[in-house]
Amino acid sequence: MKFGDFLKATVLLSAASATLLAALTVIGLQNTLSDTAIYVCFGWWIIATLIGSRMGSRTETTHAIANLLAGAKHQHSLPELAPARTILNRLWPLLIVTVGSGVLSVFLPQIGGIAAGFAIIWALAWRRQEAAVAAIEERDGVRFYVDQTSPLRAIRLIRTPGFSGDFLHSPA
């Protein structure tokens, strides 16, 4: 799977997780007698939005992604492309947190509200990284792919030759 596509999928799945958990929280909080939890969750979501927006405001890659790109192993052929397996292999913590928080929010809606805030931060913080990676790919004339590794090991990238410059843009 292309690394840029993986970053896009990460942002979209994090936003979907935040939406689901926020909806479950709102449904769960309708049955509470106290408005305090509603205001706390709403305040946390606003703070999470501000934190995520601030973290994701940069147009260049983060230090961690820059190191990941620099450490990519070179390969002349395309790697095996298995997007569903790659997403499940790399984003299993998001799945576990979403399902676990969703189940717990039936009994304690505040848990879903807290987890939704962290998913908001994650989605907003990573929203521009795909464009930064695409700019590096175009500049260097390469493509980065996510390598197949164990779900418990750090992510690794494969660097393959690609087109650069005006080859990626359609004629105007």
N, C-alpha and C positions, 0 to 999 in steps of 0.2 A: 504494500500500500504506500502511495506517495505520502511523504511526511506532511506536506501542506494539507492534503486531504484529511490526514489523521488529526491535525490541529483543528481544522474546521469541524470535524465530527466531534471532537472533544468539547468545543465551545457549544455546539448545538445540543449535545447530550447533557451537558451541565445545565444549560438553560432549561431543557425539558425536565430535568430532575428538580430544579428549583421551582418550576411551575407546578409540577405534581405535588411536591411537598408543601408548597404554599397553599394549594387548593385543599389538601387534606387537613392542613392546620386551620384554615378558615372554617371548614366544615366541622372539625372537632371543637373549635372554640365557640361555635354557636350554641353549644349545649352547656357552656360554663356559666356560672352565676356571676363571676367576677370579670370586670372589663380590664383589669390590670394586665392579664396575660395578652390580651388583644393589643393593647398599647405597647407593651414590651416587644412583642413580635414585630409589629409594624415599625417601631423605632429601630429595631435590629436590622430589618430589611432596608431601611433608608441608609443606615450607617454602612451596611454591606455594599449597597449600591455605590456609595461615595468611595469606599475603600477600593472596590473593584474597578471603578472608573479611573481612579487615580493610578492604580497599578497598571492598568491597560492603556494608559494615555501615550505611552512611548511608541514611536514608529519603528524603532530598531529592535533587533532580537534581544531577548533577555540574556544575561550572562550564561545561564544554564544551557539555553538553546544554542548560543554561539559555541560553547564548548562541545556540545553534542555534534554540531555540524563540523567543527574542526576535527573531531575524532572519528568521523565516519570512515569506514574502510572502503577502499576503491575496488570497483568491480566493473568489468566491461560489458557483462550481460545483465539483463533485467532479472531481479530476484523473483521468486515465486510470489504471485499476487493473490492474497487471501484476505480481503478487507474485513469480512465478518470475524474471522479468527483473530486478526490483528487487533481489532477494536475490543473484542472480548478479552483477549490476552493482556492488553495494556490498560483497559479501563475497568477491570473487575472491581477495584476498590469503590469506584463511583456507583456501580451496580449494587454492591453490598450495602453501602451507606444509604442509598435511595430506598432499597427494599426494607432494610432494617428500620430506618427512621419512619418510613411509611407505615409499617406494622406497629411500631411503638406509638406513633401519633394517634392511633385509634384510642389508646388508653391515656396518653399524655401528649396532647396536641403541641405543647411547647417544644418537644423534641423535634418534631417535623419542622417547626418554625425556625429553630436554631440551625438545623441542617440545611434548610432552604437558603438561609443567609449565606452559609459557606458556599453553596452551589452558585449563588449569585456572584459572589466574589470571584470564584474560579472562572465562570463564564466570561465575566467582564475583563478580568486580568489577562486572559489569553486571546481576546478577540482580534487583536491586530498582528499576532505572531505569524499567521499564515501568509499575510501580505509581505512581511519582512523576509520570510524564508523564500517566497517566490521572487523577490527582488534579488536576493543573493544567488538563487538558481539562474536567473536570467543574466546577471552580471558575469557569473563564472562559467556559464554554459554547461551546467550539470543538473542532475536531478537527485534528490534525496529520497530514499525509501526506508521504511521501518523494517528492520531485520527481525526475523523470527527468533525470539529468545524465550526463555522460561518466564512465566508470569511473575516469578519472584525475583528475577534479575533486573538490572537496570536496562533501560531502553538503549538500543544501538541502532545506528543508521548505516545504510549502504549508499555510497556515492557512485553514480553512473554518469557516463557522458550524456549530454543533452544539447539542445539547440540554445543559442544565445542571441541576444540582440533583437532585431526586428522579426525573427522567425516566429516568435510567440504571438505577435500582434497581427490581426487581419488588416489588409490594406484599407486605407481610409477612403 
